[in-house]
Amino acid sequence: MVNFQSPQLDRVFGALTDPTRRALLARLDGEDGLSVSELARPFEMSLPAVMKHLDVLEGAGLIARKKTGRTVECRLTAAPMEDAMSWLARYARFWSESLERLAAFVEENPLVEENP
């Protein structure tokens, strides 16, 4: 069972709030094992700024970094997303059931058009 009061879950959702961090994750999803400089290339920000984003992603457990010589390679570690997906799925079921009830209500109670 997922602990929905977990600081780890808070870090995952916190990390995902920033569009740059989501873009970094998307790049790693497409090309796992990119160096920090390769990851930073398409962004119009300094390398230290990208490193700060990577620190947040690593703190949330969403990426892992490995240093080989002077090169730091990043890879996606999506396991923490499983807890986030479980949390979201819990509410997706709620909204699906609510929308199904609303659809049934609308079908049973069609709007009556008034003719002027």
Buried (B, 14 or more C-beta within 10 A) or exposed (E): EBEEEEEEBEBBEBBBEEEBBEBBBEBBEEEEEBBBEBBBEEBEEEEEEBBBBBEBBBBBBBBEBEEEEEEBBBEBBBEBBEBBBEBEEEEEEEEEEEEEEEEEEEEEEEEEEEEE
